[in-house]
Amino acid sequence: MARLYRPLTSMDSRHAILLRVWIVLYMFVGIEMAWVLRPFVGSPGMPFQFFREEALGNAYLEIANTIWGVVRRMF
C-alpha cells in the first residue's frame, strides 16, 4: 500500500496526512470490533452465551478505567 500510495504523497502532502488519519481511524474501529467480538473469539474456557453483560460497553472506557486503577494504586 505504501508503494502504491507514494506517488500521491509526493505530489501533495495532504495525502500523507489523510493516510495517517485513515490508519488511526482503522485502529479505533479494530479495537472496538475486537471488544465486541470478545465473547465469541478468544475465550475458550468460558461457557457459550450469546450475550454477556461485560461484553456490552466501550473498550476505551475499560482502558481508561484500567489506567485509572493503576494510577490510583501508585499514589
Gaussian input, Z-matrix of N, CA and C with variables (Angstrom, degrees):
# hf/3-21g

backbone

0 1
 N
 C     1     B1
 C     2     B2     1     A1
 N     3     B3     2     A2     1     D1
 C     4     B4     3     A3     2     D2
 C     5     B5     4     A4     3     D3
 N     6     B6     5     A5     4     D4
 C     7     B7     6     A6     5     D5
 C     8     B8     7     A7     6     D6
 N     9     B9     8     A8     7     D7
 C    10    B10     9     A9     8     D8
 C    11    B11    10    A10     9     D9
 N    12    B12    11    A11    10    D10
 C    13    B13    12    A12    11    D11
 C    14    B14    13    A13    12    D12
 N    15    B15    14    A14    13    D13
 C    16    B16    15    A15    14    D14
 C    17    B17    16    A16    15    D15
 N    18    B18    17    A17    16    D16
 C    19    B19    18    A18    17    D17
 C    20    B20    19    A19    18    D18
 N    21    B21    20    A20    19    D19
 C    22    B22    21    A21    20    D20
 C    23    B23    22    A22    21    D21
 N    24    B24    23    A23    22    D22
 C    25    B25    24    A24    23    D23
 C    26    B26    25    A25    24    D24
 N    27    B27    26    A26    25    D25
 C    28    B28    27    A27    26    D26
 C    29    B29    28    A28    27    D27
 N    30    B30    29    A29    28    D28
 C    31    B31    30    A30    29    D29
 C    32    B32    31    A31    30    D30
 N    33    B33    32    A32    31    D31
 C    34    B34    33    A33    32    D32
 C    35    B35    34    A34    33    D33
 N    36    B36    35    A35    34    D34
 C    37    B37    36    A36    35    D35
 C    38    B38    37    A37    36    D36
 N    39    B39    38    A38    37    D37
 C    40    B40    39    A39    38    D38
 C    41    B41    40    A40    39    D39
 N    42    B42    41    A41    40    D40
 C    43    B43    42    A42    41    D41
 C    44    B44    43    A43    42    D42
 N    45    B45    44    A44    43    D43
 C    46    B46    45    A45    44    D44
 C    47    B47    46    A46    45    D45
 N    48    B48    47    A47    46    D46
 C    49    B49    48    A48    47    D47
 C    50    B50    49    A49    48    D48
 N    51    B51    50    A50    49    D49
 C    52    B52    51    A51    50    D50
 C    53    B53    52    A52    51    D51
 N    54    B54    53    A53    52    D52
 C    55    B55    54    A54    53    D53
 C    56    B56    55    A55    54    D54
 N    57    B57    56    A56    55    D55
 C    58    B58    57    A57    56    D56
 C    59    B59    58    A58    57    D57
 N    60    B60    59    A59    58    D58
 C    61    B61    60    A60    59    D59
 C    62    B62    61    A61    60    D60
 N    63    B63    62    A62    61    D61
 C    64    B64    63    A63    62    D62
 C    65    B65    64    A64    63    D63
 N    66    B66    65    A65    64    D64
 C    67    B67    66    A66    65    D65
 C    68    B68    67    A67    66    D66
 N    69    B69    68    A68    67    D67
 C    70    B70    69    A69    68    D68
 C    71    B71    70    A70    69    D69
 N    72    B72    71    A71    70    D70
 C    73    B73    72    A72    71    D71
 C    74    B74    73    A73    72    D72
 N    75    B75    74    A74    73    D73
 C    76    B76    75    A75    74    D74
 C    77    B77    76    A76    75    D75
 N    78    B78    77    A77    76    D76
 C    79    B79    78    A78    77    D77
 C    80    B80    79    A79    78    D78
 N    81    B81    80    A80    79    D79
 C    82    B82    81    A81    80    D80
 C    83    B83    82    A82    81    D81
 N    84    B84    83    A83    82    D82
 C    85    B85    84    A84    83    D83
 C    86    B86    85    A85    84    D84
 N    87    B87    86    A86    85    D85
 C    88    B88    87    A87    86    D86
 C    89    B89    88    A88    87    D87
 N    90    B90    89    A89    88    D88
 C    91    B91    90    A90    89    D89
 C    92    B92    91    A91    90    D90
 N    93    B93    92    A92    91    D91
 C    94    B94    93    A93    92    D92
 C    95    B95    94    A94    93    D93
 N    96    B96    95    A95    94    D94
 C    97    B97    96    A96    95    D95
 C    98    B98    97    A97    96    D96
 N    99    B99    98    A98    97    D97
 C   100   B100    99    A99    98    D98
 C   101   B101   100   A100    99    D99
 N   102   B102   101   A101   100   D100
 C   103   B103   102   A102   101   D101
 C   104   B104   103   A103   102   D102
 N   105   B105   104   A104   103   D103
 C   106   B106   105   A105   104   D104
 C   107   B107   106   A106   105   D105
 N   108   B108   107   A107   106   D106
 C   109   B109   108   A108   107   D107
 C   110   B110   109   A109   108   D108
 N   111   B111   110   A110   109   D109
 C   112   B112   111   A111   110   D110
 C   113   B113   112   A112   111   D111
 N   114   B114   113   A113   112   D112
 C   115   B115   114   A114   113   D113
 C   116   B116   115   A115   114   D114
 N   117   B117   116   A116   115   D115
 C   118   B118   117   A117   116   D116
 C   119   B119   118   A118   117   D117
 N   120   B120   119   A119   118   D118
 C   121   B121   120   A120   119   D119
 C   122   B122   121   A121   120   D120
 N   123   B123   122   A122   121   D121
 C   124   B124   123   A123   122   D122
 C   125   B125   124   A124   123   D123
 N   126   B126   125   A125   124   D124
 C   127   B127   126   A126   125   D125
 C   128   B128   127   A127   126   D126
 N   129   B129   128   A128   127   D127
 C   130   B130   129   A129   128   D128
 C   131   B131   130   A130   129   D129
 N   132   B132   131   A131   130   D130
 C   133   B133   132   A132   131   D131
 C   134   B134   133   A133   132   D132
 N   135   B135   134   A134   133   D133
 C   136   B136   135   A135   134   D134
 C   137   B137   136   A136   135   D135
 N   138   B138   137   A137   136   D136
 C   139   B139   138   A138   137   D137
 C   140   B140   139   A139   138   D138
 N   141   B141   140   A140   139   D139
 C   142   B142   141   A141   140   D140
 C   143   B143   142   A142   141   D141
 N   144   B144   143   A143   142   D142
 C   145   B145   144   A144   143   D143
 C   146   B146   145   A145   144   D144
 N   147   B147   146   A146   145   D145
 C   148   B148   147   A147   146   D146
 C   149   B149   148   A148   147   D147
 N   150   B150   149   A149   148   D148
 C   151   B151   150   A150   149   D149
 C   152   B152   151   A151   150   D150
 N   153   B153   152   A152   151   D151
 C   154   B154   153   A153   152   D152
 C   155   B155   154   A154   153   D153
 N   156   B156   155   A155   154   D154
 C   157   B157   156   A156   155   D155
 C   158   B158   157   A157   156   D156
 N   159   B159   158   A158   157   D157
 C   160   B160   159   A159   158   D158
 C   161   B161   160   A160   159   D159
 N   162   B162   161   A161   160   D160
 C   163   B163   162   A162   161   D161
 C   164   B164   163   A163   162   D162
 N   165   B165   164   A164   163   D163
 C   166   B166   165   A165   164   D164
 C   167   B167   166   A166   165   D165
 N   168   B168   167   A167   166   D166
 C   169   B169   168   A168   167   D167
 C   170   B170   169   A169   168   D168
 N   171   B171   170   A170   169   D169
 C   172   B172   171   A171   170   D170
 C   173   B173   172   A172   171   D171
 N   174   B174   173   A173   172   D172
 C   175   B175   174   A174   173   D173
 C   176   B176   175   A175   174   D174
 N   177   B177   176   A176   175   D175
 C   178   B178   177   A177   176   D176
 C   179   B179   178   A178   177   D177
 N   180   B180   179   A179   178   D178
 C   181   B181   180   A180   179   D179
 C   182   B182   181   A181   180   D180
 N   183   B183   182   A182   181   D181
 C   184   B184   183   A183   182   D182
 C   185   B185   184   A184   183   D183
 N   186   B186   185   A185   184   D184
 C   187   B187   186   A186   185   D185
 C   188   B188   187   A187   186   D186
 N   189   B189   188   A188   187   D187
 C   190   B190   189   A189   188   D188
 C   191   B191   190   A190   189   D189
 N   192   B192   191   A191   190   D190
 C   193   B193   192   A192   191   D191
 C   194   B194   193   A193   192   D192
 N   195   B195   194   A194   193   D193
 C   196   B196   195   A195   194   D194
 C   197   B197   196   A196   195   D195
 N   198   B198   197   A197   196   D196
 C   199   B199   198   A198   197   D197
 C   200   B200   199   A199   198   D198
 N   201   B201   200   A200   199   D199
 C   202   B202   201   A201   200   D200
 C   203   B203   202   A202   201   D201
 N   204   B204   203   A203   202   D202
 C   205   B205   204   A204   203   D203
 C   206   B206   205   A205   204   D204
 N   207   B207   206   A206   205   D205
 C   208   B208   207   A207   206   D206
 C   209   B209   208   A208   207   D207
 N   210   B210   209   A209   208   D208
 C   211   B211   210   A210   209   D209
 C   212   B212   211   A211   210   D210
 N   213   B213   212   A212   211   D211
 C   214   B214   213   A213   212   D212
 C   215   B215   214   A214   213   D213
 N   216   B216   215   A215   214   D214
 C   217   B217   216   A216   215   D215
 C   218   B218   217   A217   216   D216
 N   219   B219   218   A218   217   D217
 C   220   B220   219   A219   218   D218
 C   221   B221   220   A220   219   D219
 N   222   B222   221   A221   220   D220
 C   223   B223   222   A222   221   D221
 C   224   B224   223   A223   222   D222

   B1=1.4406
   B2=1.5261
   B3=1.3231
   B4=1.4639
   B5=1.5274
   B6=1.3231
   B7=1.4703
   B8=1.5291
   B9=1.3185
   B10=1.4590
   B11=1.5299
   B12=1.3033
   B13=1.4661
   B14=1.5301
   B15=1.3366
   B16=1.4661
   B17=1.5295
   B18=1.3339
   B19=1.4744
   B20=1.5224
   B21=1.3174
   B22=1.4644
   B23=1.5182
   B24=1.3365
   B25=1.4601
   B26=1.5242
   B27=1.3253
   B28=1.4636
   B29=1.5221
   B30=1.3363
   B31=1.4717
   B32=1.5202
   B33=1.3199
   B34=1.4629
   B35=1.5191
   B36=1.3246
   B37=1.4624
   B38=1.5281
   B39=1.3256
   B40=1.4703
   B41=1.5231
   B42=1.3207
   B43=1.4636
   B44=1.5271
   B45=1.3154
   B46=1.4695
   B47=1.5221
   B48=1.3192
   B49=1.4706
   B50=1.5252
   B51=1.3153
   B52=1.4642
   B53=1.5236
   B54=1.3320
   B55=1.4645
   B56=1.5224
   B57=1.3237
   B58=1.4668
   B59=1.5214
   B60=1.3334
   B61=1.4690
   B62=1.5211
   B63=1.3288
   B64=1.4543
   B65=1.5256
   B66=1.3407
   B67=1.4623
   B68=1.5232
   B69=1.3249
   B70=1.4751
   B71=1.5239
   B72=1.3205
   B73=1.4636
   B74=1.5221
   B75=1.3236
   B76=1.4562
   B77=1.5335
   B78=1.3394
   B79=1.4673
   B80=1.5243
   B81=1.3357
   B82=1.4572
   B83=1.5234
   B84=1.3228
   B85=1.4632
   B86=1.5286
   B87=1.3239
   B88=1.4617
   B89=1.5191
   B90=1.3273
   B91=1.4638
   B92=1.5178
   B93=1.3096
   B94=1.4644
   B95=1.5279
   B96=1.3341
   B97=1.4644
   B98=1.5257
   B99=1.3265
   B100=1.4633
   B101=1.5146
   B102=1.3271
   B103=1.4642
   B104=1.5268
   B105=1.3146
   B106=1.4673
   B107=1.5248
   B108=1.3301
   B109=1.4615
   B110=1.5221
   B111=1.3033
   B112=1.4626
   B113=1.5303
   B114=1.3306
   B115=1.4722
   B116=1.5224
   B117=1.3194
   B118=1.4538
   B119=1.5192
   B120=1.3194
   B121=1.4647
   B122=1.5239
   B123=1.2997
   B124=1.4471
   B125=1.5120
   B126=1.3234
   B127=1.4608
   B128=1.5243
   B129=1.3247
   B130=1.4630
   B131=1.5225
   B132=1.3298
   B133=1.4513
   B134=1.5178
   B135=1.3180
   B136=1.4658
   B137=1.5263
   B138=1.3261
   B139=1.4692
   B140=1.5261
   B141=1.3310
   B142=1.4578
   B143=1.5156
   B144=1.3226
   B145=1.4633
   B146=1.5157
   B147=1.3261
   B148=1.4572
   B149=1.5151
   B150=1.3291
   B151=1.4568
   B152=1.5144
   B153=1.2964
   B154=1.4642
   B155=1.5206
   B156=1.3123
   B157=1.4601
   B158=1.5172
   B159=1.3347
   B160=1.4605
   B161=1.5244
   B162=1.3254
   B163=1.4630
   B164=1.5204
   B165=1.3120
   B166=1.4529
   B167=1.5165
   B168=1.2755
   B169=1.4508
   B170=1.5127
   B171=1.3075
   B172=1.4432
   B173=1.5200
   B174=1.3022
   B175=1.4605
   B176=1.5182
   B177=1.3060
   B178=1.4593
   B179=1.5223
   B180=1.3268
   B181=1.4698
   B182=1.5255
   B183=1.3159
   B184=1.4591
   B185=1.5266
   B186=1.3202
   B187=1.4631
   B188=1.5226
   B189=1.3324
   B190=1.4655
   B191=1.5262
   B192=1.3341
   B193=1.4687
   B194=1.5270
   B195=1.3127
   B196=1.4630
   B197=1.5241
   B198=1.3185
   B199=1.4641
   B200=1.5124
   B201=1.3322
   B202=1.4540
   B203=1.5261
   B204=1.3229
   B205=1.4613
   B206=1.5253
   B207=1.3174
   B208=1.4604
   B209=1.5386
   B210=1.3147
   B211=1.4653
   B212=1.5318
   B213=1.3290
   B214=1.4679
   B215=1.5150
   B216=1.3437
   B217=1.4591
   B218=1.5345
   B219=1.3163
   B220=1.4582
   B221=1.5276
   B222=1.3127
   B223=1.4669
   B224=1.4717
   A1=110.34
   A2=116.41
   A3=119.69
   A4=110.91
   A5=116.28
   A6=120.07
   A7=110.89
   A8=116.66
   A9=120.40
   A10=112.19
   A11=116.99
   A12=120.97
   A13=112.01
   A14=117.94
   A15=122.49
   A16=113.53
   A17=121.08
   A18=118.61
   A19=113.18
   A20=117.28
   A21=119.50
   A22=111.67
   A23=116.76
   A24=119.46
   A25=111.98
   A26=117.56
   A27=118.87
   A28=111.48
   A29=117.50
   A30=120.08
   A31=112.16
   A32=117.25
   A33=120.63
   A34=109.01
   A35=117.23
   A36=120.94
   A37=112.92
   A38=116.96
   A39=119.25
   A40=111.81
   A41=116.82
   A42=120.30
   A43=111.18
   A44=117.05
   A45=120.46
   A46=110.22
   A47=116.62
   A48=120.67
   A49=109.70
   A50=116.86
   A51=120.38
   A52=111.94
   A53=116.69
   A54=120.00
   A55=110.07
   A56=117.70
   A57=121.13
   A58=111.71
   A59=117.07
   A60=120.80
   A61=109.88
   A62=117.47
   A63=121.19
   A64=110.65
   A65=117.58
   A66=120.89
   A67=110.57
   A68=117.80
   A69=121.07
   A70=110.27
   A71=117.35
   A72=120.52
   A73=110.89
   A74=117.57
   A75=122.49
   A76=110.57
   A77=117.02
   A78=120.51
   A79=111.18
   A80=117.19
   A81=120.13
   A82=111.51
   A83=116.91
   A84=120.38
   A85=110.54
   A86=117.55
   A87=121.27
   A88=112.49
   A89=117.04
   A90=120.39
   A91=110.57
   A92=117.21
   A93=120.49
   A94=111.33
   A95=118.20
   A96=120.72
   A97=110.72
   A98=117.20
   A99=119.96
   A100=110.48
   A101=117.72
   A102=121.28
   A103=110.93
   A104=116.79
   A105=120.54
   A106=110.83
   A107=118.01
   A108=121.32
   A109=113.23
   A110=117.34
   A111=122.10
   A112=113.47
   A113=120.84
   A114=117.85
   A115=113.53
   A116=118.03
   A117=120.92
   A118=112.62
   A119=117.06
   A120=121.87
   A121=108.27
   A122=118.09
   A123=121.05
   A124=116.56
   A125=119.55
   A126=122.21
   A127=109.55
   A128=118.97
   A129=120.16
   A130=113.39
   A131=119.57
   A132=120.87
   A133=114.05
   A134=117.26
   A135=120.28
   A136=110.27
   A137=117.07
   A138=119.06
   A139=110.45
   A140=115.99
   A141=120.70
   A142=110.27
   A143=116.72
   A144=124.04
   A145=107.15
   A146=115.84
   A147=118.28
   A148=111.20
   A149=117.91
   A150=121.03
   A151=109.91
   A152=116.70
   A153=122.45
   A154=106.96
   A155=116.00
   A156=117.76
   A157=112.29
   A158=118.54
   A159=119.36
   A160=112.12
   A161=118.09
   A162=120.69
   A163=111.48
   A164=116.27
   A165=119.21
   A166=108.56
   A167=116.44
   A168=120.42
   A169=110.14
   A170=114.27
   A171=120.65
   A172=109.26
   A173=117.46
   A174=121.78
   A175=111.26
   A176=117.04
   A177=120.69
   A178=111.69
   A179=117.70
   A180=120.27
   A181=110.25
   A182=117.04
   A183=120.12
   A184=111.81
   A185=116.91
   A186=120.40
   A187=109.91
   A188=117.01
   A189=120.97
   A190=110.78
   A191=117.99
   A192=120.94
   A193=111.28
   A194=117.52
   A195=121.06
   A196=110.78
   A197=117.24
   A198=120.72
   A199=110.81
   A200=117.51
   A201=121.62
   A202=110.28
   A203=118.91
   A204=122.21
   A205=111.32
   A206=117.43
   A207=121.13
   A208=110.27
   A209=116.81
   A210=120.94
   A211=110.35
   A212=116.85
   A213=120.82
   A214=111.46
   A215=117.08
   A216=120.49
   A217=111.84
   A218=116.71
   A219=120.32
   A220=111.49
   A221=117.96
   A222=120.66
   A223=111.28
   D1=-40.65
   D2=-179.95
   D3=-63.76
   D4=-39.23
   D5=179.97
   D6=-63.91
   D7=-42.22
   D8=-178.74
   D9=-75.42
   D10=-26.61
   D11=-177.80
   D12=-87.24
   D13=-15.66
   D14=-176.61
   D15=-58.18
   D16=-41.08
   D17=178.05
   D18=-60.84
   D19=-36.60
   D20=178.34
   D21=-68.20
   D22=-42.31
   D23=-178.27
   D24=-69.99
   D25=-27.59
   D26=177.67
   D27=-74.52
   D28=-27.76
   D29=178.17
   D30=-79.36
   D31=-36.84
   D32=-175.67
   D33=-147.63
   D34=126.14
   D35=-176.99
   D36=-70.51
   D37=-16.48
   D38=177.98
   D39=-63.44
   D40=-29.06
   D41=178.32
   D42=-66.18
   D43=-37.11
   D44=178.13
   D45=-65.97
   D46=-39.98
   D47=178.46
   D48=-64.92
   D49=-44.76
   D50=179.65
   D51=-64.59
   D52=-34.79
   D53=176.66
   D54=-63.27
   D55=-44.20
   D56=178.33
   D57=-64.67
   D58=-40.64
   D59=177.36
   D60=-62.03
   D61=-42.79
   D62=179.89
   D63=-63.24
   D64=-41.71
   D65=-179.83
   D66=-64.20
   D67=-42.79
   D68=178.92
   D69=-65.21
   D70=-43.75
   D71=178.22
   D72=-62.17
   D73=-40.74
   D74=178.22
   D75=-63.13
   D76=-37.45
   D77=177.03
   D78=-64.93
   D79=-43.51
   D80=178.63
   D81=-61.67
   D82=-42.70
   D83=178.39
   D84=-65.47
   D85=-39.96
   D86=178.84
   D87=-63.90
   D88=-40.82
   D89=177.72
   D90=-63.94
   D91=-43.96
   D92=-179.04
   D93=-67.50
   D94=-38.60
   D95=177.73
   D96=-66.04
   D97=-39.63
   D98=176.98
   D99=-62.95
   D100=-37.27
   D101=179.03
   D102=-67.24
   D103=-42.70
   D104=-178.10
   D105=-69.86
   D106=-38.22
   D107=-177.78
   D108=-86.20
   D109=1.82
   D110=-177.49
   D111=-56.12
   D112=-39.33
   D113=179.13
   D114=-66.19
   D115=-24.18
   D116=-176.28
   D117=-95.32
   D118=-26.59
   D119=-176.04
   D120=-126.46
   D121=128.82
   D122=171.91
   D123=94.00
   D124=8.14
   D125=177.30
   D126=-128.77
   D127=65.41
   D128=-174.06
   D129=-68.70
   D130=-23.53
   D131=-178.17
   D132=-82.29
   D133=-14.29
   D134=-177.68
   D135=-88.14
   D136=148.29
   D137=176.91
   D138=-67.97
   D139=153.08
   D140=-177.92
   D141=-72.01
   D142=129.86
   D143=173.02
   D144=-144.30
   D145=143.31
   D146=177.64
   D147=-71.82
   D148=-43.56
   D149=-177.45
   D150=-124.50
   D151=121.68
   D152=173.66
   D153=-110.34
   D154=140.13
   D155=-177.29
   D156=-67.57
   D157=-30.57
   D158=178.57
   D159=-76.42
   D160=-13.02
   D161=-179.42
   D162=-78.89
   D163=-28.24
   D164=178.86
   D165=-80.77
   D166=139.59
   D167=-178.95
   D168=137.17
   D169=-161.05
   D170=-174.13
   D171=-123.83
   D172=132.25
   D173=-179.10
   D174=-64.62
   D175=-35.66
   D176=-176.89
   D177=-70.94
   D178=-32.31
   D179=174.82
   D180=-67.50
   D181=-39.32
   D182=177.69
   D183=-65.89
   D184=-39.13
   D185=176.94
   D186=-64.17
   D187=-44.33
   D188=179.20
   D189=-63.56
   D190=-41.10
   D191=178.35
   D192=-64.71
   D193=-38.42
   D194=178.20
   D195=-65.68
   D196=-45.20
   D197=177.92
   D198=-63.33
   D199=-41.92
   D200=178.84
   D201=-62.33
   D202=-40.57
   D203=178.47
   D204=-63.77
   D205=-40.03
   D206=179.00
   D207=-67.26
   D208=-43.09
   D209=179.66
   D210=-64.36
   D211=-40.93
   D212=179.94
   D213=-63.45
   D214=-38.25
   D215=179.23
   D216=-70.16
   D217=-27.35
   D218=-179.10
   D219=-72.45
   D220=-30.18
   D221=-176.20
   D222=-111.35

